[in-house]
Amino acid sequence: MVLEVAVLEVVAGQEDAFHAAFAEAQTIISSMPGYIDHRLARCMETPNRHVLLVNWETLVDHTEGFRGSPDYLRWKALLHHFYDPFPQVEHYETVFTHQAK
């Protein structure tokens, strides 16, 4: 499993519009082959900052499958105009994990 991490700096004042657009866009990403799950969280100290965490089966599922799909164009149209600056996206693999009992 691969964790995609994107820190999203949304233009201040556009947070509600971004949330509405994301509600639609998440149906796109969740329909992609290799998609496992995702979480969008908003920063409490900096309300226009969000982090998007997406679990994929493989790196290629995200970088080639999703980004190379026709549906990615719709994702871009819905969301990319909200970002300033454009987010850096990184991918992580699990080293350790633990859950509370």
Residue pairs with C-beta under 8 A, 6 or more apart in sequence:
1 36
1 55
1 56
1 57
1 93
1 94
2 55
2 56
2 57
2 58
2 59
2 61
2 62
2 91
2 92
2 93
3 53
3 54
3 55
3 56
3 91
3 92
3 93
3 94
4 52
4 53
4 54
4 55
4 56
4 62
4 89
4 90
4 91
5 51
5 52
5 53
5 89
5 90
5 91
5 92
6 51
6 52
6 54
6 87
6 88
6 89
6 90
7 49
7 50
7 51
7 87
7 88
8 49
8 50
8 51
8 52
8 82
8 83
8 87
9 48
9 49
9 83
9 84
9 85
9 87
10 18
10 48
10 49
10 50
10 82
10 83
10 84
11 48
11 82
11 83
11 84
12 48
13 48
14 48
14 82
15 42
15 47
15 48
17 82
18 50
18 79
18 82
21 78
21 79
21 82
22 40
22 78
22 79
24 78
25 74
25 75
25 78
25 79
26 38
26 40
28 71
28 72
28 74
28 75
28 78
29 35
29 38
29 54
29 66
29 75
30 38
31 71
32 61
32 65
32 66
32 69
32 71
33 61
33 65
34 56
34 57
34 58
34 60
34 61
34 62
34 65
34 66
35 54
35 55
35 56
35 57
35 61
35 66
36 54
36 55
36 56
36 57
37 54
37 55
38 52
38 53
38 54
38 55
39 52
39 53
40 50
40 51
40 52
40 53
41 50
41 51
41 53
42 49
42 50
43 49
43 50
43 51
54 62
56 62
56 66
59 91
62 91
63 91
66 72
80 86
